[in-house]
Amino acid sequence: MAKQVHVELVAVEKKVWTGEAEMVVARTTEGEIGVLPGHAPLLGQLAEPGQVRIKLSGGEQVAYDVAGGFLSVTAEGVTILAEEAVPATAATH
């Protein structure tokens, strides 16, 4: 089984998604970033409008349209703090 990274996607009012993933892709103000297990710590501002894609084991993917917020990568995992996060109607990539 591939290595996993713990992911939490949190909007202002509630936790939107939490679990283990193989990769997280998000668009920041500095460009699109992919986070794999073992990624160096970082803090990035999410681009607006943006989308966060969480790639799960087995090829499944969940995507959320996000507005505002930050992406934090630590040794414990990835945390996305968004002002708003709703399930994406269609993946853009």
N, CA, C and O atoms as a GROMACS GRO file, in nm:
protein
  372
    1MET      N    1   0.084  -0.118   0.000
    1MET     CA    2   0.000   0.000   0.000
    1MET      C    3   0.088   0.125   0.000
    1MET      O    4   0.190   0.129   0.069
    2ALA      N    5   0.050   0.224  -0.076
    2ALA     CA    6   0.126   0.348  -0.085
    2ALA      C    7   0.118   0.426   0.046
    2ALA      O    8   0.023   0.412   0.123
    3LYS      N    9   0.220   0.507   0.068
    3LYS     CA   10   0.218   0.592   0.188
    3LYS      C   11   0.100   0.688   0.180
    3LYS      O   12   0.055   0.727   0.072
    4GLN      N   13   0.051   0.725   0.298
    4GLN     CA   14  -0.064   0.814   0.308
    4GLN      C   15  -0.027   0.938   0.387
    4GLN      O   16   0.065   0.936   0.469
    5VAL      N   17  -0.099   1.046   0.363
    5VAL     CA   18  -0.084   1.169   0.439
    5VAL      C   19  -0.220   1.200   0.501
    5VAL      O   20  -0.324   1.184   0.435
    6HIS      N   21  -0.221   1.244   0.626
    6HIS     CA   22  -0.347   1.279   0.691
    6HIS      C   23  -0.391   1.417   0.642
    6HIS      O   24  -0.312   1.511   0.641
    7VAL      N   25  -0.517   1.429   0.602
    7VAL     CA   26  -0.569   1.554   0.545
    7VAL      C   27  -0.692   1.597   0.622
    7VAL      O   28  -0.779   1.516   0.655
    8GLU      N   29  -0.699   1.728   0.652
    8GLU     CA   30  -0.820   1.787   0.709
    8GLU      C   31  -0.855   1.910   0.628
    8GLU      O   32  -0.772   2.000   0.612
    9LEU      N   33  -0.976   1.914   0.577
    9LEU     CA   34  -1.029   2.031   0.505
    9LEU      C   35  -1.135   2.091   0.595
    9LEU      O   36  -1.238   2.028   0.622
   10VAL      N   37  -1.110   2.213   0.641
   10VAL     CA   38  -1.198   2.278   0.738
   10VAL      C   39  -1.246   2.410   0.682
   10VAL      O   40  -1.167   2.492   0.636
   11ALA      N   41  -1.377   2.432   0.685
   11ALA     CA   42  -1.436   2.560   0.649
   11ALA      C   43  -1.466   2.636   0.778
   11ALA      O   44  -1.452   2.580   0.887
   12VAL      N   45  -1.505   2.760   0.766
   12VAL     CA   46  -1.528   2.844   0.884
   12VAL      C   47  -1.621   2.778   0.984
   12VAL      O   48  -1.597   2.784   1.105
   13GLU      N   49  -1.726   2.715   0.937
   13GLU     CA   50  -1.828   2.664   1.026
   13GLU      C   51  -1.817   2.517   1.062
   13GLU      O   52  -1.879   2.473   1.159
   14LYS      N   53  -1.740   2.438   0.986
   14LYS     CA   54  -1.737   2.294   1.013
   14LYS      C   55  -1.619   2.226   0.944
   14LYS      O   56  -1.556   2.280   0.854
   15LYS      N   57  -1.592   2.104   0.991
   15LYS     CA   58  -1.493   2.019   0.924
   15LYS      C   59  -1.563   1.960   0.802
   15LYS      O   60  -1.668   1.898   0.814
   16VAL      N   61  -1.504   1.979   0.685
   16VAL     CA   62  -1.567   1.936   0.560
   16VAL      C   63  -1.525   1.794   0.523
   16VAL      O   64  -1.609   1.714   0.483
   17TRP      N   65  -1.396   1.764   0.534
   17TRP     CA   66  -1.346   1.631   0.497
   17TRP      C   67  -1.223   1.602   0.579
   17TRP      O   68  -1.139   1.690   0.600
   18THR      N   69  -1.211   1.479   0.625
   18THR     CA   70  -1.090   1.437   0.695
   18THR      C   71  -1.064   1.291   0.662
   18THR      O   72  -1.157   1.212   0.648
   19GLY      N   73  -0.937   1.257   0.650
   19GLY     CA   74  -0.902   1.120   0.619
   19GLY      C   75  -0.760   1.108   0.568
   19GLY      O   76  -0.681   1.202   0.576
   20GLU      N   77  -0.729   0.990   0.517
   20GLU     CA   78  -0.596   0.963   0.464
   20GLU      C   79  -0.600   0.971   0.313
   20GLU      O   80  -0.696   0.928   0.250
   21ALA      N   81  -0.494   1.027   0.254
   21ALA     CA   82  -0.487   1.043   0.110
   21ALA      C   83  -0.346   1.016   0.061
   21ALA      O   84  -0.249   1.023   0.137
   22GLU      N   85  -0.335   0.986  -0.069
   22GLU     CA   86  -0.204   0.967  -0.129
   22GLU      C   87  -0.143   1.100  -0.171
   22GLU      O   88  -0.021   1.114  -0.174
   23MET      N   89  -0.228   1.198  -0.204
   23MET     CA   90  -0.178   1.326  -0.252
   23MET      C   91  -0.287   1.432  -0.240
   23MET      O   92  -0.406   1.402  -0.250
   24VAL      N   93  -0.245   1.556  -0.217
   24VAL     CA   94  -0.336   1.670  -0.215
   24VAL      C   95  -0.284   1.770  -0.317
   24VAL      O   96  -0.165   1.801  -0.320
   25VAL      N   97  -0.373   1.822  -0.401
   25VAL     CA   98  -0.338   1.924  -0.499
   25VAL      C   99  -0.423   2.047  -0.473
   25VAL      O  100  -0.545   2.038  -0.463
   26ALA      N  101  -0.357   2.162  -0.462
   26ALA     CA  102  -0.428   2.287  -0.437
   26ALA      C  103  -0.362   2.400  -0.513
   26ALA      O  104  -0.242   2.396  -0.540
   27ARG      N  105  -0.441   2.502  -0.548
   27ARG     CA  106  -0.387   2.618  -0.616
   27ARG      C  107  -0.368   2.729  -0.513
   27ARG      O  108  -0.462   2.773  -0.448
   28THR      N  109  -0.242   2.773  -0.500
   28THR     CA  110  -0.210   2.881  -0.407
   28THR      C  111  -0.180   3.007  -0.487
   28THR      O  112  -0.177   3.004  -0.610
   29THR      N  113  -0.158   3.116  -0.418
   29THR     CA  114  -0.124   3.242  -0.485
   29THR      C  115   0.012   3.232  -0.554
   29THR      O  116   0.044   3.314  -0.640
   30GLU      N  117   0.092   3.132  -0.516
   30GLU     CA  118   0.224   3.111  -0.578
   30GLU      C  119   0.219   3.009  -0.692
   30GLU      O  120   0.320   2.988  -0.759
   31GLY      N  121   0.103   2.947  -0.713
   31GLY     CA  122   0.088   2.846  -0.818
   31GLY      C  123   0.032   2.717  -0.760
   31GLY      O  124   0.008   2.706  -0.640
   32GLU      N  125   0.011   2.619  -0.848
   32GLU     CA  126  -0.046   2.492  -0.804
   32GLU      C  127   0.060   2.409  -0.734
   32GLU      O  128   0.176   2.405  -0.776
   33ILE      N  129   0.020   2.342  -0.625
   33ILE     CA  130   0.112   2.262  -0.548
   33ILE      C  131   0.053   2.124  -0.524
   33ILE      O  132  -0.066   2.110  -0.498
   34GLY      N  133   0.139   2.024  -0.533
   34GLY     CA  134   0.101   1.888  -0.500
   34GLY      C  135   0.175   1.846  -0.375
   34GLY      O  136   0.296   1.865  -0.365
   35VAL      N  137   0.103   1.789  -0.279
   35VAL     CA  138   0.163   1.750  -0.153
   35VAL      C  139   0.154   1.598  -0.139
   35VAL      O  140   0.046   1.540  -0.141
   36LEU      N  141   0.270   1.535  -0.126
   36LEU     CA  142   0.280   1.391  -0.104
   36LEU      C  143   0.325   1.366   0.039
   36LEU      O  144   0.373   1.458   0.105
   37PRO      N  145   0.312   1.242   0.088
   37PRO     CA  146   0.362   1.211   0.222
   37PRO      C  147   0.510   1.248   0.233
   37PRO      O  148   0.588   1.222   0.141
   38GLY      N  149   0.549   1.308   0.345
   38GLY     CA  150   0.688   1.346   0.366
   38GLY      C  151   0.724   1.483   0.310
   38GLY      O  152   0.841   1.521   0.313
   39HIS      N  153   0.625   1.557   0.260
   39HIS     CA  154   0.651   1.691   0.203
   39HIS      C  155   0.708   1.783   0.310
   39HIS      O  156   0.674   1.772   0.428
   40ALA      N  157   0.795   1.874   0.269
   40ALA     CA  158   0.852   1.971   0.362
   40ALA      C  159   0.742   2.062   0.417
   40ALA      O  160   0.645   2.090   0.347
   41PRO      N  161   0.756   2.107   0.541
   41PRO     CA  162   0.656   2.198   0.599
   41PRO      C  163   0.643   2.326   0.517
   41PRO      O  164   0.743   2.378   0.467
   42LEU      N  165   0.521   2.376   0.504
   42LEU     CA  166   0.498   2.502   0.434
   42LEU      C  167   0.363   2.559   0.473
   42LEU      O  168   0.277   2.490   0.528
   43LEU      N  169   0.347   2.686   0.443
   43LEU     CA  170   0.220   2.755   0.462
   43LEU      C  171   0.195   2.834   0.334
   43LEU      O  172   0.279   2.914   0.293
   44GLY      N  173   0.080   2.811   0.271
   44GLY     CA  174   0.046   2.881   0.147
   44GLY      C  175  -0.093   2.940   0.153
   44GLY      O  176  -0.183   2.885   0.217
   45GLN      N  177  -0.110   3.052   0.086
   45GLN     CA  178  -0.242   3.116   0.077
   45GLN      C  179  -0.314   3.059  -0.044
   45GLN      O  180  -0.259   3.055  -0.154
   46LEU      N  181  -0.438   3.014  -0.024
   46LEU     CA  182  -0.517   2.958  -0.134
   46LEU      C  183  -0.555   3.068  -0.233
   46LEU      O  184  -0.591   3.179  -0.194
   47ALA      N  185  -0.547   3.035  -0.362
   47ALA     CA  186  -0.588   3.129  -0.466
   47ALA      C  187  -0.739   3.131  -0.473
   47ALA      O  188  -0.805   3.032  -0.440
   48GLU      N  189  -0.795   3.244  -0.517
   48GLU     CA  190  -0.941   3.256  -0.533
   48GLU      C  191  -0.976   3.284  -0.676
   48GLU      O  192  -0.911   3.370  -0.736
   49PRO      N  193  -1.072   3.218  -0.736
   49PRO     CA  194  -1.133   3.096  -0.682
   49PRO      C  195  -1.034   2.981  -0.694
   49PRO      O  196  -0.942   2.986  -0.776
   50GLY      N  197  -1.053   2.880  -0.614
   50GLY     CA  198  -0.959   2.769  -0.617
   50GLY      C  199  -1.030   2.637  -0.601
   50GLY      O  200  -1.150   2.631  -0.575
   51GLN      N  201  -0.952   2.531  -0.617
   51GLN     CA  202  -1.006   2.397  -0.598
   51GLN      C  203  -0.901   2.314  -0.527
   51GLN      O  204  -0.782   2.324  -0.557
   52VAL      N  205  -0.944   2.232  -0.434
   52VAL     CA  206  -0.857   2.138  -0.365
   52VAL      C  207  -0.898   1.998  -0.411
   52VAL      O  208  -1.015   1.961  -0.403
   53ARG      N  209  -0.801   1.921  -0.460
   53ARG     CA  210  -0.827   1.784  -0.503
   53ARG      C  211  -0.751   1.690  -0.410
   53ARG      O  212  -0.630   1.704  -0.389
   54ILE      N  213  -0.823   1.594  -0.355
   54ILE     CA  214  -0.766   1.497  -0.262
   54ILE      C  215  -0.769   1.362  -0.331
   54ILE      O  216  -0.876   1.307  -0.358
   55LYS      N  217  -0.648   1.308  -0.360
   55LYS     CA  218  -0.638   1.181  -0.431
   55LYS      C  219  -0.626   1.068  -0.330
   55LYS      O  220  -0.532   1.063  -0.249
   56LEU      N  221  -0.723   0.977  -0.335
   56LEU     CA  222  -0.730   0.866  -0.241
   56LEU      C  223  -0.667   0.742  -0.302
   56LEU      O  224  -0.641   0.737  -0.422
   57SER      N  225  -0.642   0.641  -0.218
   57SER     CA  226  -0.589   0.515  -0.270
   57SER      C  227  -0.692   0.451  -0.362
   57SER      O  228  -0.812   0.469  -0.343
   58GLY      N  229  -0.644   0.380  -0.461
   58GLY     CA  230  -0.734   0.315  -0.556
   58GLY      C  231  -0.776   0.407  -0.669
   58GLY      O  232  -0.862   0.370  -0.750
   59GLY      N  233  -0.716   0.526  -0.678
   59GLY     CA  234  -0.745   0.616  -0.789
   59GLY      C  235  -0.864   0.707  -0.770
   59GLY      O  236  -0.890   0.793  -0.854
   60GLU      N  237  -0.939   0.690  -0.660
   60GLU     CA  238  -1.053   0.777  -0.635
   60GLU      C  239  -1.004   0.917  -0.599
   60GLU      O  240  -0.895   0.934  -0.544
   61GLN      N  241  -1.085   1.017  -0.630
   61GLN     CA  242  -1.050   1.156  -0.601
   61GLN      C  243  -1.174   1.231  -0.554
   61GLN      O  244  -1.283   1.212  -0.607
   62VAL      N  245  -1.155   1.318  -0.454
   62VAL     CA  246  -1.261   1.409  -0.412
   62VAL      C  247  -1.210   1.550  -0.437
   62VAL      O  248  -1.092   1.578  -0.420
   63ALA      N  249  -1.301   1.638  -0.477
   63ALA     CA  250  -1.262   1.775  -0.508
   63ALA      C  251  -1.360   1.872  -0.445
   63ALA      O  252  -1.480   1.848  -0.440
   64TYR      N  253  -1.305   1.984  -0.397
   64TYR     CA  254  -1.386   2.089  -0.336
   64TYR      C  255  -1.346   2.223  -0.394
   64TYR      O  256  -1.228   2.253  -0.409
   65ASP      N  257  -1.446   2.304  -0.427
   65ASP     CA  258  -1.422   2.442  -0.466
   65ASP      C  259  -1.406   2.521  -0.337
   65ASP      O  260  -1.491   2.513  -0.248
   66VAL      N  261  -1.299   2.598  -0.326
   66VAL     CA  262  -1.271   2.672  -0.204
   66VAL      C  263  -1.259   2.820  -0.233
   66VAL      O  264  -1.221   2.861  -0.343
   67ALA      N  265  -1.291   2.899  -0.133
   67ALA     CA  266  -1.276   3.045  -0.142
   67ALA      C  267  -1.200   3.091  -0.020
   67ALA      O  268  -1.241   3.068   0.093
   68GLY      N  269  -1.089   3.156  -0.044
   68GLY     CA  270  -1.009   3.211   0.065
   68GLY      C  271  -0.952   3.106   0.156
   68GLY      O  272  -1.001   2.993   0.161
   69GLY      N  273  -0.848   3.142   0.228
   69GLY     CA  274  -0.793   3.052   0.327
   69GLY      C  275  -0.649   3.016   0.303
   69GLY      O  276  -0.579   3.078   0.222
   70PHE      N  277  -0.605   2.912   0.375
   70PHE     CA  278  -0.465   2.872   0.375
   70PHE      C  279  -0.450   2.722   0.369
   70PHE      O  280  -0.541   2.647   0.404
   71LEU      N  281  -0.332   2.678   0.325
   71LEU     CA  282  -0.294   2.539   0.323
   71LEU      C  283  -0.170   2.527   0.411
   71LEU      O  284  -0.073   2.601   0.391
   72SER      N  285  -0.172   2.437   0.506
   72SER     CA  286  -0.059   2.417   0.596
   72SER      C  287  -0.012   2.273   0.587
   72SER      O  288  -0.092   2.180   0.595
   73VAL      N  289   0.119   2.255   0.568
   73VAL     CA  290   0.178   2.121   0.566
   73VAL      C  291   0.273   2.111   0.683
   73VAL      O  292   0.365   2.192   0.697
   74THR      N  293   0.251   2.011   0.768
   74THR     CA  294   0.339   1.985   0.882
   74THR      C  295   0.374   1.837   0.882
   74THR      O  296   0.329   1.762   0.796
   75ALA      N  297   0.455   1.796   0.979
   75ALA     CA  298   0.489   1.655   0.992
   75ALA      C  299   0.364   1.571   1.021
   75ALA      O  300   0.362   1.452   0.990
   76GLU      N  301   0.261   1.633   1.080
   76GLU     CA  302   0.137   1.561   1.113
   76GLU      C  303   0.045   1.544   0.993
   76GLU      O  304  -0.043   1.458   0.996
   77GLY      N  305   0.062   1.625   0.887
   77GLY     CA  306  -0.024   1.612   0.770
   77GLY      C  307  -0.055   1.746   0.706
   77GLY      O  308   0.019   1.844   0.722
   78VAL      N  309  -0.165   1.750   0.632
   78VAL     CA  310  -0.206   1.868   0.556
   78VAL      C  311  -0.337   1.919   0.615
   78VAL      O  312  -0.432   1.843   0.634
   79THR      N  313  -0.341   2.049   0.642
   79THR     CA  314  -0.464   2.112   0.689
   79THR      C  315  -0.497   2.224   0.592
   79THR      O  316  -0.413   2.309   0.563
   80ILE      N  317  -0.620   2.224   0.542
   80ILE     CA  318  -0.668   2.331   0.455
   80ILE      C  319  -0.775   2.406   0.533
   80ILE      O  320  -0.879   2.349   0.569
   81LEU      N  321  -0.750   2.532   0.559
   81LEU     CA  322  -0.845   2.618   0.630
   81LEU      C  323  -0.904   2.714   0.528
   81LEU      O  324  -0.837   2.806   0.483
   82ALA      N  325  -1.029   2.692   0.492
   82ALA     CA  326  -1.093   2.772   0.388
   82ALA      C  327  -1.210   2.852   0.447
   82ALA      O  328  -1.276   2.808   0.541
   83GLU      N  329  -1.233   2.969   0.390
   83GLU     CA  330  -1.350   3.047   0.431
   83GLU      C  331  -1.477   2.975   0.388
   83GLU      O  332  -1.578   2.978   0.458
   84GLU      N  333  -1.470   2.910   0.273
   84GLU     CA  334  -1.584   2.836   0.219
   84GLU      C  335  -1.533   2.717   0.140
   84GLU      O  336  -1.435   2.730   0.067
   85ALA      N  337  -1.597   2.602   0.153
   85ALA     CA  338  -1.561   2.483   0.077
   85ALA      C  339  -1.687   2.405   0.045
   85ALA      O  340  -1.761   2.364   0.134
   86VAL      N  341  -1.710   2.384  -0.085
   86VAL     CA  342  -1.826   2.307  -0.130
   86VAL      C  343  -1.779   2.201  -0.228
   86VAL      O  344  -1.683   2.224  -0.301
   87PRO      N  345  -1.846   2.086  -0.231
   87PRO     CA  346  -1.805   1.981  -0.326
   87PRO      C  347  -1.807   2.038  -0.470
   87PRO      O  348  -1.900   2.108  -0.510
   88ALA      N  349  -1.702   2.006  -0.543
   88ALA     CA  350  -1.690   2.054  -0.682
   88ALA      C  351  -1.790   1.976  -0.768
   88ALA      O  352  -1.811   1.857  -0.747
   89THR      N  353  -1.849   2.045  -0.863
   89THR     CA  354  -1.944   1.980  -0.952
   89THR      C  355  -1.873   1.898  -1.058
   89THR      O  356  -1.926   1.797  -1.103
   90ALA      N  357  -1.752   1.941  -1.097
   90ALA     CA  358  -1.673   1.865  -1.195
   90ALA      C  359  -1.528   1.900  -1.174
   90ALA      O  360  -1.494   2.016  -1.149
   91ALA      N  361  -1.442   1.800  -1.184
   91ALA     CA  362  -1.298   1.825  -1.169
   91ALA      C  363  -1.250   1.906  -1.289
   91ALA      O  364  -1.293   1.882  -1.402
   92THR      N  365  -1.160   2.001  -1.263
   92THR     CA  366  -1.109   2.085  -1.372
   92THR      C  367  -0.986   2.026  -1.438
   92THR      O  368  -0.943   2.075  -1.542
   93HIS      N  369  -0.927   1.922  -1.379
   93HIS     CA  370  -0.807   1.862  -1.436
   93HIS      C  371  -0.826   1.714  -1.451
   93HIS      O  372  -0.736   1.644  -1.497
   0.00000   0.00000   0.00000
